[in-house]
């Protein structure tokens, strides 16, 4: 493995670098799968389980995201004490069991409860995937690896809606959850067989209230970590808003029908390409230059869509083009903001990852739910949510950097 440039030395991993990246991406991809594969089935789920309100069907996503966010605070300190492997495998077992159970949910309320439980288990994958990367890399090297992880991770949003559409055409909506459970089971076996423990003994922290509180204090009082976490939360909120509204926008407004997964895949595919570009450029240009420039571009692009939406309907080609470009900048923002937030906290990586994941998921989920529930048959609420989320992120970055963008504090970041 490549030597870490952060505070913590590189963990000795037996598996090749490419497999490490693929496995970390697979762990994070379980969450994208649990969300994106659902999108083509929301209408049938609502119709079959007696949910007439189209906006209410979005709660299938919101319930998962809520459970996913809440338990991240639990898995961080646990993984800092007992290591990464055991808590990760336990969470994945819960994810798989809940996915299979969702296929047999007798009511919409039961489905939401099971989706919440599925999210509880999935929290382990997000927290610990980021933790094992930080255990092994730091600085620009971490940003490069996270970009490659995100690139592989983005394959799921490319293919998941299409896979969901195929399953819906061949079977019915429970098949989506059966498929989800089978994929989760395969990834669980892979993790159990190939992922070694990455947390070194000297970095294990006692599982005592005082130690846990101190870990949370370290994270909560670090200006860089807090500001970049809130900035990323705001951007994630916009992304969740798009996920919640995408089916209604493309199918309801633009009437693309079964071509919806294709439009969704175009956006996700461009994000994957952008992630690869970030992994190639971050070593030369640094995280701040790439992320700050991408954020400004994000604001300009989404502000343009918002301004156009205030004047009337936005043509499909123009909406898709501008949003696809905006989502390309999201890839540069995401990998680099997360790395900047984690960089000073390698000695409490599990706790830091859990706090940041909790804030980003719960905060982003709430923002995304608000954007989704504001859907009014136009793209105006979605574009407004993106634009103002970008402005809030810019404010937090300026606070983190004391008013100066693009500055490099040291050659590693």
Secondary structure as GFF3:
##gff-version 3
##sequence-region A 1 413
A	DSSP	alpha_helix	17	36	.	.	.	ID=ss1
A	DSSP	three_ten_helix	39	41	.	.	.	ID=ss2
A	DSSP	alpha_helix	42	48	.	.	.	ID=ss3
A	DSSP	three_ten_helix	55	58	.	.	.	ID=ss4
A	DSSP	alpha_helix	59	70	.	.	.	ID=ss5
A	DSSP	alpha_helix	72	82	.	.	.	ID=ss6
A	DSSP	alpha_helix	85	102	.	.	.	ID=ss7
A	DSSP	alpha_helix	108	136	.	.	.	ID=ss8
A	DSSP	alpha_helix	139	170	.	.	.	ID=ss9
A	DSSP	alpha_helix	174	194	.	.	.	ID=ss10
A	DSSP	three_ten_helix	201	203	.	.	.	ID=ss11
A	DSSP	alpha_helix	209	220	.	.	.	ID=ss12
A	DSSP	alpha_helix	223	247	.	.	.	ID=ss13
A	DSSP	pi_helix	248	253	.	.	.	ID=ss14
A	DSSP	three_ten_helix	257	259	.	.	.	ID=ss15
A	DSSP	alpha_helix	260	285	.	.	.	ID=ss16
A	DSSP	alpha_helix	287	311	.	.	.	ID=ss17
A	DSSP	alpha_helix	316	343	.	.	.	ID=ss18
A	DSSP	three_ten_helix	346	348	.	.	.	ID=ss19
A	DSSP	alpha_helix	349	358	.	.	.	ID=ss20
A	DSSP	pi_helix	359	363	.	.	.	ID=ss21
A	DSSP	alpha_helix	364	373	.	.	.	ID=ss22
A	DSSP	alpha_helix	380	400	.	.	.	ID=ss23
###
